[in-house]
Amino acid sequence: MSKFPKLTLTASIAALVLAMPAWAGSYGLGRPALPEEIAAWDVDVSPDGTGLPEGSGSVEDGEAIFADYCAICHGDFAEGVDNWPKLAGGADTLDHEDPLKTVGSYWPYLTTTWDYVHRSMPFGNAQTLTPNEVYAIVAYILYSNDLVDDDFVLSNENLLDVEMPNAEGFILDDRETSEAHFWTAEPCMTECKDTVEITMRAAVLDVTPEETRAKKVQELIRRTRPEPSREDVKAPAAPADQPAAEAVANAEVDPALAAAGETVFKKCKACHQVGEDAKNKTGPILNGIVGAPAGHADGFKYSKAMQEAAEGGLVWSDAELAAFLAKPKSYMKGTKMSFAGLKKDEEIEAVIAYLKSFQ
């Protein structure tokens, strides 16, 4: 049998291998990643600040952005919703049996907060926030933990200057050396159990927000509120001699709309209470507020701006309440109310209906 066919095949393979691009390696597949492709993946930020992009964001801007993107899971004041993490609070609880570990009480590096928000948030739409938006959100989280003032502006230039309360609460991970005997020594293979039994199963419920609270409210209103008929007419205006609060008290409240408002009011419960046993908290009780004069809650210290509004004769009509709830800080400069505002007209209408049920 001739050797030439075999030699010809060997030569052909050799020529093919030599003709492959040097960067293709031994398999001849793929290409080097382009600089912009590497940059798209290389977004992590180190504890020493390496990787932080230029930018800045204020507490004020962060409050509005947090309300839009983060509050559905973490609450408007970073207090947490249902099973979602609390980002604020927990000071001096790390030595408790059940410590509250938040950004303010536990995290040692603020760079980790920035990195996590930038890479992983908002939920379901990660890496859509601009660097300035991330700086603003982190600034608001700091403010929620009483670590900065309300006029604070966070940037790549001052982020490392922020002192985290638990910065000294961690030690270096030396397990690679201190626990090396666990994987370098001969393993124990005697007196092993014959079988392994499952003794407990974990069940975690309500951990995925499938829809925003605003959508829930709209759906509740749509399903439970009857469609108006052609015969429906507007309610007559209150007589001139009838006080506004009394007129509101006598007005019929739509039960379905009030029920939807109770859901929206969860955004307000951190500061306000309603009902028979309501008490002033960070904000005043809201019993009887619709149709009442501004600053009417006994025993609550209102802001100077609210006191001036009360002296000027402000009455909380539906229209005035709606304007205030939409953008409190724009409506009343100097108000103590830090809430960014309700974004949906349906939410505002529902909350006002709910408040009317406590006249």
N, C-alpha and C positions, 0 to 999 in steps of 0.2 A: 504494500500500500504506500502511495506517495506521501511524503512529508509536506509537500508544498501547500495543500489546502489548509493544514493546521498552522503553518507559518504565516500564511496570508491572513487568517482570522486573528491571530495574535497581534500582528502588526496593525491591523485595522483598529482593534480595541485600544492599543497603545496610542495610536494617532488621535482617537476620539477623546481619550482622557487628557492628552496634552493640549487639545484644542479647547477644553473647558476653561471658563474664566477663573482666575485665581481665587476670587472672592467666593466662588460657589462651593468650595470645600470638596470633600471626597464624594458627596452625594449629588452635586450639581443642582441643588434646589435652593430657591429663595434668593434674597439679596440683602445687603446690609440695610438696617433701618436708617431712614433719613433723619437729619437733626430735628426737624419739626415733628416727626413721629415719636422720637424719643422724648421730646419736650412735652408732648401730650400725655405721656405716661408718667413722666418724672415730675410729679406735682406735690410730693410729700415735703413737709416742713420739719426740720430737726429741732430738738429742744433748744439749741443755741441760736435759733433763728435762721439757719441756713435754708434757703428756699422761699422765704417770705417775699412776696412781690411788693412793689411799691403801691401805695394806696392809703386811704384813710376813711374813717366813718365815725359819725357822732352817735351818742346815746339817743338823741332825738330821732335821727333817721333810722337807727336800729330798732326803735320801738315800733315804728310803722312797718318796717320790713319783717320783723319778728311776728307781728300780728298777721301778716299776709301768708307767710310761709311756714312758721314754726308753731304758732299758738294752737293749732288744731290738735297737736300731740302733746306739746309741752306747756300749754296754758298761756294766757296773755301776760302773766307775770312770771313765767318760767317756773310755775309751781307744779307743773305736771298734770296730765289728764289721764284718768283711769290708770291703766298699767304702764303708761309711757313715763319715761324718766323725769324726775324733778331736776331742774338745772340750778335752782337757787335754794338757799336755806341750808340747814344742817350744821350751822356753826357750833363748835364744841360738842359734837355728838359722836365723834370717832371713837371715843372710849366707852360708849354705851353698848348695851347688849345688842341693840338694833340701830346701828348708826345710819344717818342719812348722808350718803356720799353724793355730793353735787360738785359742780365746777368750783363753787366758792369754798366748800368745806374739805374737799378731797384732792382735786387735781393739782399736781405740783407745778405743771408748766402751762402757761397760757398759750404757748405755741401749739400744744396738743389740741387745745380747743379750736384754734384757728384751722389747724390741719384737718381735724375731723369734720368741721362744718363745711370746709371747702371741698373736701373729697367725697363726702357721703350725703350731704344735705342739699336741698330739701328731700324728704322721703319720697322715693319713686321718681325723682327728677334730679338726681345728683349732678353736681358740677355745672349747674346752670346759673349759679350766683357769680356776680363779678367780684373781684377782690375788694372793691370799696363796700359792696353789700356785706361781704363776710366780715370786714373790719367793723362795720356798723352793728351787725348782729352780736358779735363778740363783745363790743362795747356795752350793748344793752344787757347782755348776760352778766357782765361785771357789775353794772348798775343795779341789777336785780339782786345781786349778792352784797350790796352796800359796800363795794370795793372802790367805786369811783363816784364822782358827783354827776348830776344830770347834765352838766355842760361839757362833760369830758369827750374828747375826740381821740380815738385810737388810730395809730398808724404804724407802719413798719419801722418808724424811727423811735417810737416810745413803747412798743409792745413788750420788749424785754425788761423795761423799767417797772412794769406792774408787778408788785409783790403778791404772790399767791400764798394764802394762809398756811397751806400744808406743804410748802416747798421743801421743808426739812424733814418731812414725815416718811421719806422713802430711803432705802439703802440700795447699793449697787447689787445687781444680780450676779452672784459669784457661784452659782450652782454648778457651772461647768467644772470648777475645781473642787469646791467644798463637798459636792455630792457625787463626785466621779466614781466613788466606790460602788454606787448603785448599778452602774453599767459596765464597770471594768472587772469586777470580781465575778467569780463563777456563780451562776444563779442557783438558788435553792430549788431542787426538783424532788423533794421528799415530802411525804405526808400531805399531798395535794388532795383537794376535794374531788370526789368522783363526778359530781354533777354541780351545775350552777343553777340556782333557782331565782326567778324574778320575784322580789318581795314587794315592790311598789311601782306604780306607774304615775307619771306626771301628766297633769292636764292644765294647759294654759289657755285661758279664754280671753276674747276681746282684745287682741293685740294688734290688729291691723285696721287702721281707719279707712274703710272702703269708700267713704264719702265724707265730705266736709259737713260741719254742723249747719252751715248755711243751706246746703242742699237738703239736709234732713228737715229743716224748718220749712222750706218751700214745699217739699213733698207732703209734709204733715198738713200744711194749709190746703194744698190742692186736694188731698184725699178727704179731709174732714169739713172743710168750709163749703157750705152750699153756694151754688151759683146764684147771683142775684136775678130776680125776675123783673120783667118789664114794669110790674106794678110797684117795685121798690122805689121809694122816694127818700130824699135826704131827710135826716132827723131835723125837726124844727129847732131853731136857735133858742138858747135859754132866754127867758125874760130878762129885761134889763135890770130888774131888782133882785134877781136870783144870783147868789154868789157863784163864782166859777167852780169852786170845789164841790159845792152842793149839786150843781148841774151835772158834774162828772159822776158823782156818787149815784145820782138818779138815772144816769144813762145805762142802757143795757150793754153788757160786755159780751162779745162773741166768745163762747167757751172754747171753740176750736182754735181761734187766734190766740187766746190767752194761754192755752196749752202749749202752743208753739213758742210763745214768748217765754214760758218757763224753761224751755230747753235753751233758748238764747241767753237767758238770765244767768246761766252757769258762768258766763264770761264775767259777770258782775259780782258774783257771790264772794269773791276773795276780799272785797272791800265793803259791800253793801248787804243789808239784811232786810227782809220784809216779813210780815206776818205778826201774829199775836205776841210772840216773845222776841221780836226783833230788837237789836241794840245797835248803837253807834259803834262802828269799827274804824277802819282807816277812812271810810266814807260814812256819811250819815244814813240813818234808816230812811227807807223810801216809802213808807206807808203814807198814803194820802198826798203824794207829791203832785199827781196830775191835777192841774187847776189851782194848785197852792202857790203862794208867793215864794220867791227864791229865799233860801236860807231859813226855812221854817222849822227845821228839826231842833228840838230843845236839847241843850247840852252838847252840841257839836260845835267845834271851833272851825268856822268856815274861813276860806282864804279871803284876803283883802278884796280881791276882784269880785268874789261872790257877795261879800257884804255890800260893796258899792252897787252891784246889780240889784240887790234887794232894796237898798235905799232909793234906787231909781225906779222902783215899782215893777220889776220883772216878775211875771207870773208864768208858771210852767204850763202853758197851754200845749196841746198836741203839737202844734207847729214849732214852738220854742224848744220843746223837749226833743223833737226829731232833729232839729238843727244842732242842738248840743250833743246828742248821741252820735251824730255822724262824724263830727270833728270837734271834740271838746276844746282843744287848745286853740283852734282857729276861731271858734265861736266866742270864747272868753279868754283873753290873754291873761295869764297869771293864775289860772285855775290850778288847784292842787290835784285835780283828777289827771292821772298819768295815762289813762287808757287811751289808745290811739283812735278809737271810734268804731262803730259798726259800719260795715261796707255795703250792706244790702238794705234797700228800702223795706223789703219784706221782714227783715230782722227787726228793724226799728219799729215798724208798725206792730209787730207781734209783742215786743217788749213793752211798748206803751199800753197795749191791751192787757198784758199781764199785770202791770202796775195798777191799772184801773180796778183790778179785782181786789186791791188792798186799800180801798179808799176809806 
